[in-house]
Structure formats: structure tokens, C-alpha cells
Amino acid sequence: MAWTQPVPLVTLEVLQWNNTIITEDNNGSIWRVSLDGTAERVVPGDGTILRLRASPDGRLLATGNTNGRVIVYDTSNWAIVNNTVVSGSVRQLKFDPRNRDLLIASKNRSVQLIPIDHTRILPWRDISVSARDIVYSPDGEMIALVCADGSEWFYMIRNSQWVYVRDHQFDAQTGVFSFDGSLFASIDSRGVVTIRDMMTTFD
């Protein structure tokens, strides 16, 4: 299967629920591409999209642009579920594994959380840190912010507890929870990998 688009394409996401590919061109239009090569423009262009992120089940898709606008779409009908503006251009987007909320990191040292389905209301909405990566644990009950100065912030949702650690001496890049959420691994710009025991982090 091959599909050629006359306008350059800049990013890809896969929707798990219907096994289709979502891409956007440099005019900001969003396209749906089926495995048989059929393509359809589902959202017209409206400026440059910096980030395109599907939820784990593919039911939702979030876009973030240079002006800080974040739009969340229902991928079954492409209706807008949420339309938010944050300060600064969007660096990262991450969905809660159960589509309850969305984390947004912008380039002006802000991380904001917006509710999607309102089944849980978290007592915080934004924090001022220079986050390089934002991560949910597999069950969505912990959040990690990996920061440019080598530090990490962890948030435990059930008791609204924050923990600050500095696992790296240099610019931290990205992090990931283990499948059971008991460990958190992160890496910095010097190639140092640290593994943190999350069971003792919140003691």
C-alpha cells in the first residue's frame, strides 16, 4: 500500500481502535489513511501543528500548535472534545491511559493538566517547570515530569502527593515507567540511565 500526498507530511500516529494511520501536512490539515491506501482529509488546515498525539486506545487525538492551542478530537466523528490555549508553544502532549485527562508541556516552563471526561478532578492544573518529558504510569495513577535541569517531579494522584528528586546532574531527556509502575527509568544528555524504585519514592 502506498499513498502520495502533494503537500509534505510531517508526523504520524496510529489509531488502535480502527487500525488507521493519522498524519498531518505542513498546512496543518489532518488526514486519515486506511491500510488499503484510501486517504481522507478529516480536519482542514489551520496553521502549523507542532505535536500530534493519539490516546492509547486511539479514541482521542490531540494537536498542539505554536500559539499554544491544544485541540482534542473524538476520532469516531472528528468532533472537538476540548479546545484549550496554554501559554507558549506546545512541547509535549500525553493522554492518561484511560482518557480521563491530558498533560500539556509548553516551551515556556509550564505543565498543565486538563480534564477530558470529568470522571476525576485532580487538585492541580499547572506547574512551572521546564519539562522535557511528561509521563503517566500504566494505570494512570502516577505522573512524572522529567526536567531540563536533571530533576524529576512525581505526583501520586490518590493522595495528591508531590515528590521532587534530582536523579541526573545533566540535562534529563526522557523517562518511562515499568509495566507495573513500580520502577521509573530516565536518561540524560550524557547517556546516564537511572532507575528509581517508585515504591520507596513516596514513603
N, C-alpha and C positions, 0 to 999 in steps of 0.2 A: 504494500500500500504506500502510495506517495501522494503528497498534496503540496502544490506550489502556490505561494501567495505573492503577489507582486510587491506588496509592502513588506519591509523587513520585519521578522518576528523576533521577539526579544526574551520571552520566557515561556515556560511550560508547567502545567500542573495536570494531574490525573484525578478524575472523579471516580472514586471506587464504586459507588452505587450503580452507575450505568456504564462503566468501563469506557469513558470517553476522555479525550485529551482537551484541555483548555489552554489556549495560548492568547497572547495579546501582541498587537503590532505597535510600531513606534508612533502611531497616531492615537494610541490609547483605546482602540477597538478590541473587544474580547470576542474570540472565535471558539466555537465548539467543533471538534474534528472527531468523527466516528472512525472505527477501525477499518471500515470499508473505503475510507478516503473522502466521505461526504463531509463538507465543511459548511458551517452556517455562522454568520456574524450575529451574536446574541446581545451584545451591548455596543452601541456606536461610540466612536472615539470622542474623548473629552479631555485632551491633554495627555501628558506623559505619565504612565503608571510606573512607579519605582518598584513596587512589590505586588506580587500576586500569590495568594496563599489559599489552598483548599483546606477545609476541615478534614480530619482523619477519615470520616465516612464519605466525604465528597458532597454532602448535602448543602454545604455553605461554601461560598467563595468570597474572600476579602481582597480588596485592592487598596493600595495606598499611593498617593502621588506627592509631587514636590511641594505642594501647597499645604500638606498636612491633612488632606481629606481622605478619610477611610470609608469605603462603602462595602457593606456586606450584602451579598445576593443569595437568594434561595435558588439553587441550581435546577430545581424542577420546573420553575416557570420564569426565572430571572427577575422576580420581584425584589425590590430593595427591602431588606430586613432592618438595616441600621445605616444611618448616614451621620458620620461624626467628623469634626475638624479638630485636630490636635495642633499644638504649636510646633512648627518646624517640619521639615520633610521627613517622610516615613523611612525608618531604617529596617525594622523587623515587624512581622505580624505572626502571631501564634494563636490557634484556637485551643480552648480546653478540649480534652479528648471526648467529652460528652456534649459539646456545642453549647455549653452554658454561658461562656463569656469569651472575650477576645483580648489578648495582650497586644499593645502597640508601643513600640520603642521608636522615638523620633531622634533626629540628629542634634537636637538642642538640649540634650541631657534630661529627657523626660520619658518615663514609662507610665502608660495609662492603661487601666482595665475598664472595658465597657461590657455591661451585661447584654446577652443576646436573647435568652429565652425567659429570663427573670425567675428561674427556679431557685436560684441562690443569689443573695445580695451580699457582696463582700464589703467589709467596712473601710476599705481603702479604694481610691480611684487613681491616684497618680503618685509617683515618687521621682525625685530629681537625682538621677544617676546617669552616667554615660555608659549605657548598656550596649555591649557588643552582641549579646545573645540573650534571648528570653525563652524559658523552657518550662513546660508543665511536666509533672511526674505522670506516669502512665495512667494513674487513676484520677488525675486532675486535682489532687488534694494538696499538692505542694507546688510552689513556683520558685524558680531560680532565675536570678539576674546575674549574668556574667559581665563584669565591668572592665572598662579600658585600663584602669589603674591596677589590675590584677586582683581586685577584690570580688567577692560574690555576696549577694544578698539572697537569703532563703525565707520564704513565707509559708507558714503552716496554716492552712485555711481553717481547720476545725477549731483552733483556739486563737486565731488571729495573732500568731506569734512571729516576729521577725528575728532573724539571726544574721549578724554580719561576720564574715570571715575574710581573711586575706591569704588565699592559698598560693598566690603567684607573686613574684617580685617584679614581673614584667607584664606587658600588655596581654591580658587574657583574651582569647578569641572566641571560644565556643564551649558548650558543655552538654551533657546528656545524662539522664537518669538511667539506671538499670531497669530491667523489665519489671521487677517487683518494687522499684522505688527505694530500695534500701541503700543504694550507692549512687554517688554523683561523680562523674569524671569530667575534668576540664583540661584545656590545653592553652598554653600561652604562645607568644610570638617567638620565643626561643626554643620551642618544641618540648617544653616540660609538661608532662601529664601528671595530674594529681587525681587521686581517688579518695573521696570523702565518705565516711560512714554516716549516713543520714539518721540512723537510729540513735547515735550519740550526739549529733549536732544540736538537737532540740532539747537535750537533757537540761 
